[in-house]
Amino acid sequence: TQQQGAGAVDASQVSYTPPFTGSVATNVEVKLSEYVSVKDFGAVGDGVTDDTAAIQAALDASGCVYFPAGEYYITAPIILKTGMMLKGSGIVDKGYYAGPFAANPSGGTYIKLDSGIVGFAADAFNVSNHAVGICISDMSIGVDGYNTGTALDSTISANYAANTVGINITGISDSYFQNIRFYNLERGLDCRYQPAGGLQYTARNKFINVNFDNCNIGMITESFVGVTNYADFYITGCDFSVGCNNYLLINNMDGLLLSESVFFPSQNGIIITKTSGLKMSNVTVFETLTASNIDLSECNIVNLSSMNLSRSGWLGNSFANNLTASLCDRISIDGNFLEATASGINISNSSNVKINASVTGYGVNGDSPGVFLANVDDCQINGIVRTTEGTTYSVQTNDTNRVVSGNVNANGRVNTTPQLVASNDFRFDNLQPAGGVAVTTAYEILRRNIVVPAGGKLILRYARFYFVNSGLSLKVGSWASGTTTANEEYPNDVLYDNSGSGSGYVYTLQIIVNNLSTPTPVNTDVLDNIGVIVQTVTN
């Protein structure tokens, strides 16, 4: 710079040598320009003056910019480019449902957005401007005057600024976002493919200690064209505070790690679709209004460990599961899934499922099992499964052709509704009229070949049935029930004894309803109330 008066010094002429071993000598002008303040370029930080141009000028000139404590009002997006670093002086805690805002109560950096804009973004409509290596930290981003509610109840709903986004990370990769809090926004972090600008690939981004307060959506990734153009997101230590309508909406992700994060009451929970390589650990979710705490669809290679999910649907007295998964493959679940208004865990049309958890179903609007399975192949359950409603099952499945294995401790109701089986058990429950043939007074509802191992026996452990008309009986192999409208029996009868043989034997198990007055197939209502468990044992 040019000298300006007797006291002024040309900083480029003043040498500076850092006091560290091996340091390289430079001058004061170069050293100061390595990390400039936005106030060097005219930003005021009073919450009233439009600082948009000054902030953009500082970034374009240096790339590494510091925001001293203050409120920086911006009216247009700040465009981010490769290598830019934005560091504030700390989070400003505006607080949820805090009423009128106090000015910087913690003395931090607050980026105050004009309603209807995006705060920070890469040039998402220019594929050549794909940005990498961006770092944003230690600041709050939001809009004033929206979180004016007074209570958290069944009407919980974010009061946010429509069409306002904190950071649009579309087209940003290998970047780092830490110690940031978002307030009163439609979307805190937005990562959605913009079809008008060509395909942007967004990957390997880290989000650490990021908080969302009173936002419609905390974080969203979505591919409008159905391709996976997001990968390897790392989210840890994040809080999704009360007042958010949606925590996370993730679609078409290849690699997602979510850990050490807490989700407070909201309208909807965590929704993840079409994602491969999903790992969650030490995640806590409290209460949703109407939806599942976590809803997974079309995901594969899913590992949920040390999870704590509770009270889904409680705020709205609705029927919601703690965890819902459909059309998923290779799912491992560990943790506590407690006091859901429906099932603790509900899995459908999925395969390769392992559950090692403490699970409670509640059933506020109906009877719900702790774990409900529908069309699930290869499922193993270990742990404690409870239900607080007296007429529900601990574990329930809708398909007789699929076997649940494992070691489950139910809540003392195994003797009355044993929906739990070990690895050598065969359960036939909620039977459907497929393949049955009405012959005079008997109706065969199942025929299944079971291998009885060498030296083993096939034992009938349990039979349940409910017949509208008296006089009917249930026949399982060589065992037959008495004639009654409803019963639950534990015969422990040996259906086939192969203990004296050195080779396995294929036993054809038949389940038949006897004493029909006419050769009419048994209706579905009757079949739904028939359950059988047989077990192969070896001496």
N, C-alpha and C positions, 0 to 999 in steps of 0.2 A: 504494500500500500504506500501511497504518497504521504510524506510527512505533512502534518497540518498544525503548524505553530511550534512554539519552542518546546512544549512538553511532549509532542507526538514523536513516535518512533516507528520507522519502517520495519514491520515484523519480519519481512523477508531477509533483513540484514542482521537479525539477531539470531545467533546460533543457539542450538539446543541439543544437548547430549543426554539421553535417558540414563538414570543412575543404575543401570543393570549390566551385568557381565555380557560382553559381546554386543552391546547396543550400537546402533548406527546413528551417527550424528546427523542432524537435520536443522531446520530453522523453525522459529516460532510460528510463522504463517502456515507452513506445511503441517506442523503438529496440530495446530488448532483446527485446521480444515479436515482432519481425519474424522472428527466426530463433531459436527456443527450443531448448534441449537437452532430450532425453528425461529427463535426470536432474532437470530442474526439476519434473518431474511424478512423481518417485519411482522411476524406473527405477534399478536397482542396477548391472547389467552385470557380475555376478560368475559367470555361467554356471550358477547354481544357483537364484537367486530368480526367480520367475515375473514377468517384466516386461511381460506382454501388456497388462494394463489401463493401465499407466503410458504405454506407447508409444501406445496408441489415444487416451488422453486428451490427450496432447501434440499429436497430429495433429488431433484434433477442435477443439482450442483455437486452434492457430496455423496449421496447414497446411504450414508450413515448419519442418522439425525436423532437428536435428543429433544424431548419435550419437557421443559421445566414444568413445575406444578402450575396448574391453571386449567381453565375451560376453553377449549379451542373449537370455535363454531365453524362448521364447514357446510357449504351449500351445494357441492358437486363432488363426485367421486375423486379420491386421490389415487392416481394410477401408479401401480407398483411394477417395478422392473427387476430383473435378475440382480441378486446380491444386495438389495436394499435392506437396511436395518433401521427399525423404528423403536426407540426405547423411551418409555415414559418415566415418571418419578414415583409411580406406584398406583395401585387401584384406588379409585374413589368409590366409597361405599355409600351409594344412594339408598339402598335398602328397599326390600319389597313392601308394598303397601305403606310406604313411609310418609305419604302426604306430600306437601310442598317440599321441594328439594332445598337443602342447605348448600351453600356454595363451598365445594371442596372440603368437607369436614375432616378428611384425613390428609389434606394437602397433597393429593396425588394429581395425576393427569387424566382429564376427562375430555374425550372427543365428543363434542355435542353436535349431533347431526340435525340437519334440516329434515323435516318430514318428507318421506317419499323418495329418498335418495339411497344410493349405496355408499357406504363410508370409504372403504378401500377395496380396490380390485385390480387384477391384472387386466391388460387389454384383451379381454376374452374373445373379442370378435376379430382378432388378428392372430392367426395361428403362428405367424413368424415371431410374435412377441411372447411366446411361452416363457414364463418366468420361473427361475429356480433360485434356491438359496436365500429366500426372504426370511427375515426374522422380525416379529412384532412382539413386544413384551411390556409389561408393567404399566397398564393403562386401562381405563374404562371407556366403553363406547356405547352411546345410547341417545335417546331423545327425552327431553324433559316433559313433565306434566301429564304422564299417563297412568302411573301406578298409584292411583288414589283410592283404592278399595280399603275396606276396614276389617274384613274377616275372611277366614278360610273355612268354607263350608261346601255344601252340595252344589252351589252355584259358581264354584271357582272357574274363572276364565281370565285369560290374559287381556289386559286393556292396553293394546300396543298401537304403535304408529304404522298404519298400513303402507305396504310397498317400501318399507325401509329395511335395509340390510346392513349389518355391521361390517363384515368382510366377505366379499365374494372371492372364494379361493379357486374358482374354475380356471384351469390353465396354470396353476401354481404347483410346483413339485419340489421335493427335497427341502422343505421349509419348516419353520419352527415358530409356534405360537404359544406364549407362556405368560401366566399371570395377567389374564385379560378378563374383564367382566363386561357382559352385554346387558343393556337395560331397554325394556319397552320397545322391542323391535319385532317386526314380522318374522324375520329370520336372523339369528345371530351370525352363524356361519353358513354360507350358501355355496354349494358346489354342484351346480347343475349344468349339464351339457347345453350349450347355446347353439341350436341348429343353424342359425343364420351366419355363424362365423366359422364353420368348419369344426372338425373333431379336435377337441382339446383333451389331452391326457393329463390327469392329475394324480400324483402318486407320492408315496414316501413322505407324508407330512406328519408332524408331531404336534399334539395339542396337550399341553401340560398345565394343570391348575387354571383351567378356563371355566368361568362361571356364567350361567345364563339366568337372568332374573326378569320375570314378567314378559317373556317373549312368546309369540305364537308358536314358533318352532325354534328349538335350540340349535340343531344342526341338521342339514339336509344334503344328501347326495342323490341325484336322480339322473338317469340317462333316458332322454326322450326317444332315442332311436333304438333302444333295447340292446346296446352293446356295452360291454364292460370296459369303461374308460377311466375307472378309479381303482387304485390299488394301494395296499399297505399303509393304511391310516393307523396311527398310534394315538390313543386317547387315554390319558391317565390323570388321576387326581382332580377330576372335574366335578363340579356341582351343578345340578339342574334344579333350580330353586322353585318354591311354590309360585304358582301363577303362570307357568308355562303350559300352553295347551298341548304341545307335543314335545317330548324329550328329543329323541333322535329318529329321523326318517332316513334309512340307508337303503339304497337300491343299486344293484349291479356293482358290487364291490368285490375285489379279489384280494383278500387279506385285510382283516380288521382286528385290532387288538384294543379292547376296552377294559381298563383295570382301575382299581382303587378309586372308584367314583360313586357318588351318591345322587340319587334321583328322588326329589321330594314330591309331594302330591301334585298331580296334574290331571288334565282332562284325559289324555291318552298316554300310553307308555312308550317303550322302545319298540319301533317297528323296523324290521330288517328283512329284505327280500332279495332273492337271487344273488346271494353272497356266498363265496367259497373261502374256506380258511378263516372262520370266525372264532375268536377266542375271547372269552370274558372271564375275569377273575376278580374276586373281592369287590363285587358290585352290589350295592344295596338299593332297592327300589321300594319306596313307601307309597302305597295307596294311589289308585287311579279312580277317576270318576265313573267311567263306563267301560273301559277296555282292559285287556290283559296288561299286566305289568311289562311283559316281554312277549312280542308276537313275531315268530320266525316263519318264513314261507320260502320254499324252494332254495334252501340253504344246504350246503354240504360241508363236511369236515368241521363240525361244530364242537367246541369244548367250552363248557360252562363250569367253572370251579369256584368253590368258596362263595357261592351266591347267597344273598339274603333278600328274598322277595316276600312281601307281606301285604295283606289287606287290599287286593285288587277289587275294584268296584265298590268299596265301602262308602266312599263319599256320595255316590249316586244311588246306593242301595240297589245296584244292578248285578247282573249275572256275568261275572268275568273270572277268567283263570289267572293264576299268577304267571304261568308260562304256557303259551300256546305254540305248537310247532306243527306245520303241515308240509307235506311234500319235501321232506328233508331226509338226508342220508348221512350216516356216521355221526351220531349225536352222543356226546358224553356229558352227563349232568351231575353236578355235585353241589350240595349246599342245603339251605333251609328255604322251604316254600310253604309259608304258613298263612292260615286264616284267609284263604281266597273265598270270595263269595260263590264261586263255582268250584272247579277242581284246582288243586295245587299245581298239577301238571296235566296237560291235555295234549296228546300227540295223535295225529291222524295221517294216514297214507304215507307212512315213512318207514325207514328200515335201519337196521344196525343201531339200536338204541340201548344205551347203558345209563341206568339211573342209580346213583348212590347218594341218597338224600334223606332228609327228614321232611315229610310232606303232610300237609293238612288240607282237606277239603272242608268247606263250611256249608255251602248250600243255602244262602240267605233267601233266595227265591225258588228253591227247589232242592232236591236231594242230589248231592254231588259226591263222587268218590274222590279220594285223595289223588289217585292217578287214574286217568281215563285213557284208554287206548282204542283207536279205531283203525283197522286195517294196517297194523304195524307188524312188520316182519323182523324176527330176530331181536327180541327185547329181553333185557336182563335188568332186574330190579333188586337192589340191596339197600337196606336201610329201614327206617321207621315210617310207616304210613298210617295216618290217622284220619278220621272223619268225625266231626262233632255233631252230625245229625244221626239219629238213631236208626234210620232206615236206609242209609247209603252204604255202599261198599267201600272198603279201603282201596282196592284195586279192581277196576272193571274193564272188560274188553268186549267188543261187539262181534268178534269173529272166532268161530270154532277152529278154523284151520291154522291159527297162529298160536304159538306156545310162548308163554312168559316164563322165564327161568330166573333163578336167583334165590336169595334168602331174605325174606321180608318179615319184619315184626309189625303186625297190625295191632289195632287197639282192642284186643280181646273179643273181636267179633268174627274171628276165623271160624268158630264153631257154628255160627249162624249164617254167615254169608262168605264161605271160603272162596274168594276169587284169587287166592294166592297159591302159586304152585312152585315146586322145586324143579330142578333141572331134569329129573326123571319122571315128572308128572305129565299127564295129558289132560287138558281141560277142554270140555265141550260145553259151550255156554251160548245162550241167546241163539239157539239153532234156527235155521231157516229151512223152508220146505223145498229143498233142492235134492232131487233124486229119490225122494220117497215114493213108495208104491202102496196104494191102498189095496189090501187083500182081505176079503171078508171082514173080520173084526179087528185086524191089526194093521198098524201103519208104521213102516220103518222110516225113521227120520235120520238115521246116520249109519253108515257102514264104513269102518276104517281099519286098515291093517296096521297092527302094532307089533314090533319085534320084541319078544320076551327073551332076554339074554340067557345064555347058558347058565344053568344053576339058579335061575331066578323065577319069580312069580309075578303075575299081573293081578293087582288087588284093586277092588272098587272101594275107594275111600269115601266118596260122598255122592249123594244124589238129591236133587231138589226138583220139585215139580208143583205146578198149580193147574188143576183142571176145573173148568167151570162146571162141568157135569160130574156128578158122583158116579162111581162104578168103574171108572177108568183106572188103569194101572200102568206103571212104567217098568219096562224090562231092559236091563243092561246086561248083555251076555247071558249068563246062566242065572242072574239074580233078578227077582221080580218084587216090586213093591206091593203093599196092600192097596185096596181100592178105597181111595179117599179123594177129596177135592184138592187138598193141599198138604204137603208134607216135606220134611227135610230129614234125611236119614244118613247114618254113617255106618254102612254095613260092614266094612272091612272084610268083605267076602273075597275069597280067592277065585278069580275068573279063569285063570289058567296056571297050572303048576308045572314049571319046566325045571324044577330043582334037580331032577335026576338025569338031566341031559347034558351032554358035553357041547352042544351047539345051540344056537338061537332058534327060536320058533316064531313063525309069523302067525299071529292070532288075529282073526277077523272079528272085530268088535262090532256088535249090532246094538243100536238103541231103538226100542220099539214102544209105541203106545198101544196097549192092549184093551180089549173089551169095547171096541167101538160098536155102536148099534148099526151103523151102515159103513160100507167101504169108502168113506169120504176122507180126503186128506185132512190132517189136523191143521187148524188155522194158525196164523202167525202169532196171535196173542198167547196161545197155549205154548208154542215153541219158545217164545221169549222167556217163559218161566220154567224152562227145563235146563238144569245144569248138572254136569257129571264130571267127576275127577277120578281118573284111574292112575295107578302108579306101578311102575316096575321096580321090584326090589330083588336084591340078591342076598343069599344067606352068608 
